[in-house]
């Protein structure tokens, strides 16, 4: 019997855990700093892509076993900078509930005067407040807050030990990707909703139908469907989108970020 809840998770999770194991091998076995730098550069973009899959995991846990889920979240933490239950609290129990109300949205893109924040203004603000808001939401959900605090503490201890053992490799292989992944996540979420004033779920999210964007992000481009039913597994979002696409205005489809835009659509 499979330990996975959905077979679709086997390939991506195997890739990401394999990448983490390779990081550990480089960390412990490669003394040459030039080689460490080369590996760190090669691994940075794939780790940034992992952020989307960490998001999916915290919506629908990957494994049937809690222990395996916590171990996977440690891997994701060191690849993306987003630890256990941070997504659950800030995103699932915060943003998804409040995104139609910009006075409450944990990922709010609207300034107090009603104007739309700039892309980098939003990114910096969200990055500075993300964990604080996750903790705040956790006051209403102590079970998830305990997980955030305990796994966050464990992750911090492990990172500190890594720096003590080999600060250079820890910086390049773990700390920089964690920071880059967290900032990129904050930046990427701007394009999902910014500027859409609506109290209708079908008119409050942008969607991206680019094939490679959805391969890389695990169907995150089907964003209206994701907000319509956030507990639906990422592999089922195209099917859900087909059921509701007639309700989504044409102007709510957009191109992916520039680098992905260069990839073939078919």
C-alpha beads as a LAMMPS data file, in Angstrom:
LAMMPS data file: protein, C-alpha beads

266 atoms
265 bonds

1 atom types
1 bond types

-500.0 500.0 xlo xhi
-500.0 500.0 ylo yhi
-500.0 500.0 zlo zhi

Masses

1 110.0

Atoms # bond

1 1 1 0.000 0.000 0.000
2 1 1 1.362 3.412 -0.983
3 1 1 2.332 5.901 1.721
4 1 1 1.211 8.687 -0.625
5 1 1 -2.354 9.990 -0.568
6 1 1 -2.191 10.730 -4.306
7 1 1 0.022 8.959 -6.819
8 1 1 0.552 12.262 -8.658
9 1 1 2.804 13.394 -5.774
10 1 1 5.319 10.577 -6.190
11 1 1 7.377 12.100 -8.999
12 1 1 7.652 15.719 -7.761
13 1 1 8.301 14.716 -4.157
14 1 1 10.960 12.221 -5.270
15 1 1 12.676 14.983 -7.284
16 1 1 12.645 17.477 -4.405
17 1 1 13.806 15.014 -1.753
18 1 1 16.504 13.836 -4.153
19 1 1 17.631 17.453 -4.552
20 1 1 17.795 17.826 -0.776
21 1 1 19.812 14.633 -0.387
22 1 1 22.219 15.918 -3.035
23 1 1 22.557 19.136 -1.013
24 1 1 23.451 17.092 2.052
25 1 1 26.063 15.128 0.132
26 1 1 27.649 18.334 -1.126
27 1 1 27.432 19.878 2.348
28 1 1 29.202 16.988 4.080
29 1 1 31.468 15.602 1.359
30 1 1 32.584 18.454 -0.931
31 1 1 35.305 20.672 0.590
32 1 1 35.987 22.676 -2.586
33 1 1 34.137 25.990 -2.249
34 1 1 34.077 26.535 -5.997
35 1 1 32.180 23.295 -6.506
36 1 1 29.810 24.187 -3.678
37 1 1 29.129 27.531 -5.396
38 1 1 28.471 25.842 -8.741
39 1 1 26.044 23.364 -7.197
40 1 1 24.287 26.110 -5.225
41 1 1 23.775 28.196 -8.374
42 1 1 22.464 25.203 -10.324
43 1 1 20.023 24.326 -7.556
44 1 1 18.617 27.781 -6.859
45 1 1 15.914 27.949 -9.540
46 1 1 14.624 24.399 -8.889
47 1 1 14.371 25.228 -5.168
48 1 1 12.363 28.360 -5.907
49 1 1 9.938 26.174 -7.880
50 1 1 9.581 23.933 -4.817
51 1 1 7.705 26.784 -3.085
52 1 1 4.564 26.002 -5.081
53 1 1 4.702 22.361 -4.060
54 1 1 5.191 23.241 -0.402
55 1 1 2.017 25.323 -0.794
56 1 1 0.179 22.321 -2.261
57 1 1 1.422 20.046 0.514
58 1 1 0.126 22.355 3.238
59 1 1 -3.288 22.430 1.561
60 1 1 -3.410 18.648 1.072
61 1 1 -0.724 16.738 3.052
62 1 1 1.320 14.457 0.816
63 1 1 1.598 11.392 3.030
64 1 1 -0.827 9.343 5.089
65 1 1 1.733 9.392 7.913
66 1 1 2.148 12.494 10.094
67 1 1 5.806 11.646 10.697
68 1 1 6.523 11.504 6.966
69 1 1 4.691 14.796 6.469
70 1 1 6.812 16.501 9.146
71 1 1 10.018 15.121 7.579
72 1 1 8.952 16.397 4.157
73 1 1 8.211 19.789 5.693
74 1 1 11.760 19.933 7.045
75 1 1 13.014 19.371 3.506
76 1 1 10.691 22.060 2.174
77 1 1 11.747 24.477 4.929
78 1 1 15.405 24.232 3.922
79 1 1 14.490 24.698 0.267
80 1 1 11.884 27.465 0.508
81 1 1 12.143 29.213 3.878
82 1 1 8.512 28.365 4.675
83 1 1 8.141 25.961 7.570
84 1 1 5.419 23.659 8.903
85 1 1 1.959 25.254 9.122
86 1 1 3.142 28.700 7.990
87 1 1 1.119 28.198 4.806
88 1 1 -1.743 26.585 6.712
89 1 1 -2.147 29.550 9.053
90 1 1 -1.281 32.523 6.841
91 1 1 -2.698 31.155 3.603
92 1 1 -5.340 28.465 4.173
93 1 1 -6.894 29.876 7.353
94 1 1 -6.075 33.493 6.561
95 1 1 -5.804 34.562 2.934
96 1 1 -8.245 32.026 1.495
97 1 1 -10.932 33.078 3.946
98 1 1 -10.293 36.822 3.686
99 1 1 -9.001 37.478 0.169
100 1 1 -12.258 39.102 -0.978
101 1 1 -11.977 41.636 1.874
102 1 1 -8.841 43.756 1.575
103 1 1 -9.267 45.099 5.104
104 1 1 -8.668 41.573 6.432
105 1 1 -6.652 39.705 3.777
106 1 1 -3.320 38.448 5.149
107 1 1 -1.934 38.884 1.624
108 1 1 -3.609 42.245 1.071
109 1 1 -2.555 44.165 -2.023
110 1 1 -4.652 47.274 -1.304
111 1 1 -3.344 50.281 0.585
112 1 1 -5.511 51.857 3.332
113 1 1 -6.508 54.608 0.882
114 1 1 -7.938 52.039 -1.557
115 1 1 -5.155 52.187 -4.153
116 1 1 -3.208 49.158 -5.328
117 1 1 0.286 48.578 -3.952
118 1 1 3.211 48.352 -6.304
119 1 1 4.714 44.915 -6.896
120 1 1 7.795 45.402 -4.720
121 1 1 5.940 47.364 -2.054
122 1 1 3.620 44.379 -1.688
123 1 1 6.507 41.901 -1.705
124 1 1 8.477 43.653 1.027
125 1 1 5.407 44.214 3.205
126 1 1 4.288 40.594 2.920
127 1 1 7.791 39.297 3.595
128 1 1 8.072 41.400 6.751
129 1 1 4.639 40.488 8.107
130 1 1 4.163 36.918 6.836
131 1 1 5.327 34.956 9.870
132 1 1 3.870 37.498 12.306
133 1 1 0.467 37.139 10.653
134 1 1 0.787 33.353 10.643
135 1 1 1.412 33.481 14.393
136 1 1 -1.511 35.872 14.861
137 1 1 -3.907 33.602 12.956
138 1 1 -2.535 30.738 15.028
139 1 1 -4.047 32.229 18.177
140 1 1 -7.402 31.003 16.885
141 1 1 -5.910 27.660 15.823
142 1 1 -3.524 26.573 18.625
143 1 1 -3.019 23.101 17.188
144 1 1 -1.475 24.546 14.041
145 1 1 0.339 27.258 15.954
146 1 1 2.077 24.615 18.076
147 1 1 3.287 22.921 14.903
148 1 1 4.516 26.238 13.522
149 1 1 6.475 26.997 16.680
150 1 1 7.881 23.523 17.326
151 1 1 8.962 22.803 13.752
152 1 1 10.160 26.384 13.313
153 1 1 12.332 25.984 16.406
154 1 1 13.684 22.638 15.204
155 1 1 14.468 24.089 11.769
156 1 1 16.283 27.044 13.353
157 1 1 18.379 24.739 15.540
158 1 1 19.314 22.543 12.600
159 1 1 20.256 25.583 10.503
160 1 1 22.376 26.962 13.360
161 1 1 24.161 23.603 13.675
162 1 1 24.771 23.591 9.925
163 1 1 26.381 27.044 10.175
164 1 1 28.510 25.877 13.093
165 1 1 29.693 22.843 11.140
166 1 1 30.331 24.602 7.794
167 1 1 29.118 28.205 7.586
168 1 1 30.041 28.649 3.923
169 1 1 28.157 25.616 2.627
170 1 1 25.231 26.299 4.982
171 1 1 24.949 29.840 3.630
172 1 1 24.985 28.822 -0.036
173 1 1 23.056 25.551 0.125
174 1 1 20.419 26.413 2.711
175 1 1 20.204 30.006 3.970
176 1 1 20.308 31.816 0.610
177 1 1 17.775 29.459 -1.058
178 1 1 15.500 29.796 1.995
179 1 1 15.590 33.585 1.743
180 1 1 15.222 33.570 -2.051
181 1 1 12.331 31.110 -1.918
182 1 1 10.479 33.110 0.710
183 1 1 10.884 36.428 -1.124
184 1 1 9.946 34.872 -4.474
185 1 1 6.833 33.349 -2.921
186 1 1 5.766 36.751 -1.591
187 1 1 6.448 38.369 -4.976
188 1 1 4.645 35.659 -6.962
189 1 1 1.427 35.948 -4.988
190 1 1 1.031 39.566 -6.102
191 1 1 0.051 38.442 -9.595
192 1 1 -2.744 36.210 -8.310
193 1 1 -5.166 38.909 -7.164
194 1 1 -3.700 42.428 -7.197
195 1 1 -6.144 45.040 -8.441
196 1 1 -9.206 42.796 -8.507
197 1 1 -11.916 44.446 -6.420
198 1 1 -14.680 41.867 -6.296
199 1 1 -16.855 39.944 -3.879
200 1 1 -17.318 37.163 -6.454
201 1 1 -14.954 34.181 -6.238
202 1 1 -15.024 33.810 -10.018
203 1 1 -13.863 37.385 -10.591
204 1 1 -11.175 37.703 -7.918
205 1 1 -8.244 35.636 -9.241
206 1 1 -6.017 35.675 -12.300
207 1 1 -5.418 32.412 -14.163
208 1 1 -2.499 31.178 -16.256
209 1 1 -3.106 28.439 -18.815
210 1 1 0.501 28.132 -20.028
211 1 1 1.384 24.428 -20.099
212 1 1 4.884 24.703 -18.650
213 1 1 3.832 27.143 -15.967
214 1 1 1.345 24.585 -14.684
215 1 1 3.851 21.730 -14.939
216 1 1 6.406 23.692 -12.919
217 1 1 3.948 25.032 -10.343
218 1 1 1.639 22.037 -10.028
219 1 1 -1.353 23.668 -11.741
220 1 1 -1.167 26.879 -9.718
221 1 1 -2.351 28.687 -12.831
222 1 1 -5.841 27.313 -12.231
223 1 1 -6.121 29.832 -9.461
224 1 1 -9.833 30.528 -9.516
225 1 1 -10.499 26.811 -9.157
226 1 1 -7.998 26.638 -6.303
227 1 1 -9.796 29.431 -4.442
228 1 1 -13.186 28.001 -5.246
229 1 1 -12.285 24.733 -3.505
230 1 1 -8.960 25.020 -1.721
231 1 1 -8.969 21.441 -0.413
232 1 1 -8.899 19.968 -3.934
233 1 1 -5.583 18.260 -4.721
234 1 1 -3.399 20.103 -7.244
235 1 1 -3.703 17.251 -9.765
236 1 1 -7.498 17.698 -9.857
237 1 1 -7.505 21.459 -10.524
238 1 1 -7.655 21.267 -14.359
239 1 1 -10.783 19.134 -14.066
240 1 1 -12.339 21.565 -11.609
241 1 1 -11.408 24.487 -13.854
242 1 1 -13.255 22.881 -16.769
243 1 1 -16.397 22.756 -14.635
244 1 1 -16.302 26.476 -13.778
245 1 1 -14.422 28.149 -16.662
246 1 1 -17.598 29.584 -18.209
247 1 1 -17.954 31.741 -15.070
248 1 1 -14.447 33.241 -15.314
249 1 1 -14.180 36.505 -17.308
250 1 1 -11.754 36.408 -20.267
251 1 1 -9.738 39.329 -18.881
252 1 1 -8.731 37.195 -15.901
253 1 1 -6.380 35.051 -17.984
254 1 1 -2.799 36.270 -18.183
255 1 1 0.680 35.234 -19.301
256 1 1 3.155 33.548 -16.925
257 1 1 6.320 35.254 -15.611
258 1 1 8.852 36.193 -18.262
259 1 1 11.269 33.244 -17.997
260 1 1 8.452 30.701 -18.289
261 1 1 6.840 32.688 -21.097
262 1 1 9.782 31.748 -23.306
263 1 1 9.043 28.047 -22.947
264 1 1 6.817 26.358 -25.561
265 1 1 3.096 26.328 -24.813
266 1 1 2.544 22.865 -26.305

Bonds

1 1 1 2
2 1 2 3
3 1 3 4
4 1 4 5
5 1 5 6
6 1 6 7
7 1 7 8
8 1 8 9
9 1 9 10
10 1 10 11
11 1 11 12
12 1 12 13
13 1 13 14
14 1 14 15
15 1 15 16
16 1 16 17
17 1 17 18
18 1 18 19
19 1 19 20
20 1 20 21
21 1 21 22
22 1 22 23
23 1 23 24
24 1 24 25
25 1 25 26
26 1 26 27
27 1 27 28
28 1 28 29
29 1 29 30
30 1 30 31
31 1 31 32
32 1 32 33
33 1 33 34
34 1 34 35
35 1 35 36
36 1 36 37
37 1 37 38
38 1 38 39
39 1 39 40
40 1 40 41
41 1 41 42
42 1 42 43
43 1 43 44
44 1 44 45
45 1 45 46
46 1 46 47
47 1 47 48
48 1 48 49
49 1 49 50
50 1 50 51
51 1 51 52
52 1 52 53
53 1 53 54
54 1 54 55
55 1 55 56
56 1 56 57
57 1 57 58
58 1 58 59
59 1 59 60
60 1 60 61
61 1 61 62
62 1 62 63
63 1 63 64
64 1 64 65
65 1 65 66
66 1 66 67
67 1 67 68
68 1 68 69
69 1 69 70
70 1 70 71
71 1 71 72
72 1 72 73
73 1 73 74
74 1 74 75
75 1 75 76
76 1 76 77
77 1 77 78
78 1 78 79
79 1 79 80
80 1 80 81
81 1 81 82
82 1 82 83
83 1 83 84
84 1 84 85
85 1 85 86
86 1 86 87
87 1 87 88
88 1 88 89
89 1 89 90
90 1 90 91
91 1 91 92
92 1 92 93
93 1 93 94
94 1 94 95
95 1 95 96
96 1 96 97
97 1 97 98
98 1 98 99
99 1 99 100
100 1 100 101
101 1 101 102
102 1 102 103
103 1 103 104
104 1 104 105
105 1 105 106
106 1 106 107
107 1 107 108
108 1 108 109
109 1 109 110
110 1 110 111
111 1 111 112
112 1 112 113
113 1 113 114
114 1 114 115
115 1 115 116
116 1 116 117
117 1 117 118
118 1 118 119
119 1 119 120
120 1 120 121
121 1 121 122
122 1 122 123
123 1 123 124
124 1 124 125
125 1 125 126
126 1 126 127
127 1 127 128
128 1 128 129
129 1 129 130
130 1 130 131
131 1 131 132
132 1 132 133
133 1 133 134
134 1 134 135
135 1 135 136
136 1 136 137
137 1 137 138
138 1 138 139
139 1 139 140
140 1 140 141
141 1 141 142
142 1 142 143
143 1 143 144
144 1 144 145
145 1 145 146
146 1 146 147
147 1 147 148
148 1 148 149
149 1 149 150
150 1 150 151
151 1 151 152
152 1 152 153
153 1 153 154
154 1 154 155
155 1 155 156
156 1 156 157
157 1 157 158
158 1 158 159
159 1 159 160
160 1 160 161
161 1 161 162
162 1 162 163
163 1 163 164
164 1 164 165
165 1 165 166
166 1 166 167
167 1 167 168
168 1 168 169
169 1 169 170
170 1 170 171
171 1 171 172
172 1 172 173
173 1 173 174
174 1 174 175
175 1 175 176
176 1 176 177
177 1 177 178
178 1 178 179
179 1 179 180
180 1 180 181
181 1 181 182
182 1 182 183
183 1 183 184
184 1 184 185
185 1 185 186
186 1 186 187
187 1 187 188
188 1 188 189
189 1 189 190
190 1 190 191
191 1 191 192
192 1 192 193
193 1 193 194
194 1 194 195
195 1 195 196
196 1 196 197
197 1 197 198
198 1 198 199
199 1 199 200
200 1 200 201
201 1 201 202
202 1 202 203
203 1 203 204
204 1 204 205
205 1 205 206
206 1 206 207
207 1 207 208
208 1 208 209
209 1 209 210
210 1 210 211
211 1 211 212
212 1 212 213
213 1 213 214
214 1 214 215
215 1 215 216
216 1 216 217
217 1 217 218
218 1 218 219
219 1 219 220
220 1 220 221
221 1 221 222
222 1 222 223
223 1 223 224
224 1 224 225
225 1 225 226
226 1 226 227
227 1 227 228
228 1 228 229
229 1 229 230
230 1 230 231
231 1 231 232
232 1 232 233
233 1 233 234
234 1 234 235
235 1 235 236
236 1 236 237
237 1 237 238
238 1 238 239
239 1 239 240
240 1 240 241
241 1 241 242
242 1 242 243
243 1 243 244
244 1 244 245
245 1 245 246
246 1 246 247
247 1 247 248
248 1 248 249
249 1 249 250
250 1 250 251
251 1 251 252
252 1 252 253
253 1 253 254
254 1 254 255
255 1 255 256
256 1 256 257
257 1 257 258
258 1 258 259
259 1 259 260
260 1 260 261
261 1 261 262
262 1 262 263
263 1 263 264
264 1 264 265
265 1 265 266
